[in-house]
Amino acid sequence: MEQLGFDFGTAAPRRLVRVTPAKLATWTDCPRRYRMTYLDRPTPPRGGAWAHNTLGAVVHNALKALFDLPADRRTPDQAVALVNRQWKSEGFRDVDQAAEYRARAGGWVHDYVASLDVGFEPLGVERWVSSPTERIVAEGRVDRIDYRDGELVIVDYKTGRHVLTSDDARGSQALALYALAARRTLRKPCRRVELHHLPSGTVAVWEHTEESLARHVRRAEEAADEIDLATETLKAGGDQEVLFPPVVGRQCQWCDFRRSCPEGQAAAPAIEPWALLAP
């Protein structure tokens, strides 16, 4: 074994923890929700569909399908047709509300596609990217990866209630990790990240530096260390309530595991599945 280059006098390489932005965000928001989402088997029962999530998924799927088409078919009207084809009504109050937001979504993608030079070919649409650091493997699926002026650009579609700013793009750990992973996966430089908010037609932009990306990586590594320690301690028989405590607040109103969390139920009243739609 020594002839093969194994040095028994040194410690074994540290195991890298695989994380996605969704896992990191869930842990930061509420360790109990992390445990219920990723560790508990069987998974505790989830609540029903949320209308705002349904709306976002429809828009994302329609834009993905649009870029699967030849460039000459990527028209605003085709985008609207794809919204109609992808449409689902889960979580909406009734057929009238669903019809209203279906029309809104169609208008959003129509105007968005009309503003694009759709003749370009993205390097990735719903592309899975991955990159190791010293302590983690950061990975995830990017809505769109453009190639502009010799560099990759991370594009993330948003359909939420609030108009986004450059501060949102700068502070997004997900976008930073996507930039890091995209440049490793596609072997091209990547610093620019964009949030495309379809309801307002605005684009929030940030140009990362090596230092700003490193700050996001450090925070991700710290969270991953916490997740790994709690998970391994739980496997060894640790107390799940101590290792994965609830973090309660307004967010408990829309938690998928609200019915399994007495503390969350006490912290905030329940809301209707359509309450988080843009007015």
Secondary structure, 3 states (H helix, E strand, C coil): CHHHCCCCCCCCCCCCEEECHHHHHHHHHCHHHHHHHHHCCCCCCCCCCCHHHHHHHHHHHHHHHHHCCCHHHCCHHHHHHHHHHHCCCCCCCCHHHHHHHHHHHHHHHHHHHHCCCCCCCCCEEEEEEEEECCCEEEEEEEEEEEEECCEEEEEEEECCCCCCCHHHHHHCHHHHHHHHHHHHHHCCCEEEEEEEECCCCEEEEEECCHHHHHHHHHHHHHHHHHHHHHHHHHHCCCCHHHHCCCCCCHHHHHCCCHHHCHHHHHHCCCCCCCCCCCC
